[in-house]
């Protein structure tokens, strides 16, 4: 990549991006926020490790988010509401940048990833201990480097699924979160995933 900042590149790519929508009737609609957070002027993504007490995806690394509520105005509304509940992120402190492709999980969710910039730094995140065991951030430049990503083949309902995996400081990022990250990385590299 050239000298353009990752944030500027992300803004530009999302501005003209038309995300793929998945319409699988049996999947429960959900949304996550992919929070971009500046630390010492460098772009990072905020992630959480879910507690062992939550209903789904116990102990996994994830973006803040959850199931769409009937009162939500759309995916961005869901992602912002859930981010407030899970990590104490005030929606007024988020600049929405765009939306990535929907993702169907093996556990029956249709996730719409909403990318947003946390406009206040440092931010006084307040993780909800009932849902969040840990909150941390990973440098976006580190995630984009292909040397830090590996793949593995999983089988879901007899079909092969490529799983994208990052290991960052003892944390393993994989599954739906890994696939969302892969789509974001491809977008930054001007390569739309299949």
C-alpha distance (Angstrom), angle and dihedral (degrees) to the residues before:
residue distance angle dihedral
X1 . . .
X2 3.78 . .
X3 3.81 128.9 .
X4 3.81 94.0 -81.2
X5 3.82 110.3 120.5
X6 3.78 115.6 -105.5
X7 3.80 90.0 -122.2
X8 3.82 92.6 54.8
X9 3.80 90.5 45.8
X10 3.80 91.0 48.9
X11 3.82 92.1 49.0
X12 3.80 91.3 49.7
X13 3.80 95.3 46.0
X14 3.80 94.7 46.1
X15 3.82 92.1 47.4
X16 3.79 91.2 67.0
X17 3.79 98.6 29.1
X18 3.81 121.6 118.4
X19 3.79 106.4 -161.6
X20 3.78 121.7 -144.0
X21 3.80 112.0 -113.4
X22 3.80 118.2 -148.0
X23 3.79 116.7 -148.0
X24 3.76 107.5 -167.5
X25 3.80 107.1 154.2
X26 3.81 96.5 -152.0
X27 3.82 94.0 52.9
X28 3.81 119.5 97.8
X29 3.82 110.1 -125.7
X30 3.80 114.6 -118.3
X31 3.79 138.0 160.6
X32 3.78 135.8 -154.3
X33 3.76 132.2 -163.4
X34 3.80 115.7 -127.5
X35 3.82 96.6 -155.5
X36 3.80 117.1 -156.1
X37 3.80 108.7 -156.4
X38 3.79 126.6 -174.5
X39 3.81 115.2 -135.5
X40 3.81 113.9 -178.8
X41 3.80 88.1 -18.5
X42 3.82 93.4 -54.7
X43 3.81 124.2 116.4
X44 3.82 116.7 -113.6
X45 3.80 133.3 170.9
X46 3.80 118.8 -129.3
X47 3.80 114.4 -132.1
X48 3.79 135.4 174.1
X49 3.77 136.1 -151.0
X50 3.78 108.6 -136.2
X51 3.80 120.0 -130.6
X52 3.77 123.1 -112.6
X53 3.82 88.6 -113.9
X54 3.81 99.7 66.9
X55 3.79 121.7 102.9
X56 3.81 98.2 -118.4
X57 3.81 137.5 25.0
X58 3.80 94.9 13.9
X59 3.79 115.5 -160.3
X60 3.81 93.2 0.9
X61 3.79 128.2 133.6
X62 3.79 109.5 -111.0
X63 3.76 147.0 153.1
X64 3.81 115.4 -103.0
X65 3.79 109.8 -90.3
X66 3.75 146.8 95.4
X67 3.77 149.2 -178.6
X68 3.80 120.6 -24.2
X69 3.80 112.5 -102.8
X70 3.84 118.4 -144.5
X71 3.82 88.9 -118.6
X72 3.83 93.2 55.9
X73 3.80 114.9 108.5
X74 3.82 92.0 -144.5
X75 3.81 143.1 -49.6
X76 3.82 94.2 -52.3
X77 3.79 90.4 52.5
X78 3.82 90.6 50.9
X79 3.81 93.5 46.6
X80 3.81 92.8 49.1
X81 3.82 94.1 44.6
X82 3.79 92.2 49.5
X83 3.83 92.0 45.2
X84 3.79 89.5 54.8
X85 3.82 90.6 49.3
X86 3.81 95.9 44.4
X87 3.81 106.0 35.5
X88 3.82 105.4 11.0
X89 3.82 93.6 -111.5
X90 3.80 110.3 159.6
X91 3.85 110.1 -137.4
X92 3.82 88.4 -136.1
X93 3.82 87.2 65.7
X94 3.82 93.8 57.8
X95 3.79 126.7 84.3
X96 3.79 108.1 -158.8
X97 3.81 111.1 -132.1
X98 3.79 102.4 177.6
X99 3.78 148.6 -71.0
X100 3.81 131.6 -81.3
X101 3.82 129.2 -148.7
X102 3.80 117.9 -64.9
X103 3.76 116.0 -104.6
X104 3.82 127.5 -151.2
X105 3.80 112.7 -148.0
X106 3.76 128.5 -149.6
X107 3.81 87.5 -118.1
X108 3.80 93.6 62.1
X109 3.81 105.3 -95.8
X110 3.81 129.7 129.1
X111 3.80 103.2 -148.7
X112 3.79 122.6 -161.6
X113 3.84 109.5 -162.6
X114 3.81 113.5 -146.3
X115 3.81 116.1 -164.0
X116 3.78 117.0 -145.8
X117 3.79 137.6 170.0
X118 3.81 117.3 -130.4
X119 3.80 99.6 -132.8
X120 3.80 97.5 -164.0
X121 3.79 121.8 68.9
X122 2.91 132.1 -143.7
X123 3.78 88.7 30.3
X124 3.82 123.2 -157.1
X125 3.82 95.4 -133.6
X126 3.79 112.7 -170.5
X127 3.83 110.1 -162.0
X128 3.81 115.2 -153.6
X129 3.85 103.6 -122.5
X130 3.81 91.9 -149.7
X131 3.82 90.9 61.6
X132 3.81 108.4 17.9
X133 3.80 123.1 59.1
X134 3.81 92.8 176.1
X135 3.80 139.9 3.5
X136 3.81 119.5 -157.3
X137 3.79 141.2 150.1
X138 3.78 132.3 -130.0
X139 3.82 124.7 -154.8
X140 3.79 109.7 -106.2
X141 3.81 90.4 -143.4
X142 3.82 89.0 57.4
X143 3.82 91.2 50.8
X144 3.82 92.1 49.6
X145 3.82 92.3 54.1
X146 3.85 105.4 97.5
X147 3.81 90.3 -148.0
X148 3.82 88.6 72.6
X149 3.81 97.1 51.7
X150 3.77 128.0 77.2
X151 3.79 132.1 178.5
X152 3.75 135.2 -141.5
X153 3.77 132.5 -176.2
X154 3.80 118.5 -118.4
X155 3.77 128.4 -177.1
X156 3.80 120.4 -133.2
X157 3.79 118.7 -179.0
X158 3.80 89.5 -20.8
X159 3.80 93.4 -51.5
X160 3.83 125.4 111.8
X161 3.80 115.9 -117.1
X162 3.81 123.5 -172.5
X163 3.78 111.7 -132.3
X164 3.82 118.4 -157.5
X165 3.79 115.2 -147.8
X166 3.79 133.8 -167.2
X167 3.81 123.2 -179.3
X168 3.79 111.1 -156.3
X169 3.81 121.1 176.9
X170 3.80 93.8 -31.2
X171 3.80 94.9 -41.8
X172 3.81 120.3 114.5
X173 3.81 115.0 -147.2
X174 3.80 112.0 -164.1
X175 3.82 143.7 124.3
X176 3.79 118.7 47.0
X177 3.80 91.4 -10.9
X178 3.81 90.8 52.4
X179 3.80 91.6 49.6
X180 3.82 91.7 48.7
X181 3.81 89.5 49.9
X182 3.80 90.0 49.0
X183 3.80 90.6 54.2
X184 3.80 90.8 49.2
X185 3.81 91.8 49.1
X186 3.82 91.0 48.8
X187 3.79 89.8 50.6
X188 3.80 90.6 52.2
X189 3.81 89.4 49.4
X190 3.84 93.1 46.9
X191 3.77 91.1 -115.5
X192 3.78 116.8 122.1
X193 3.82 111.3 -149.0
X194 3.77 120.0 -123.0
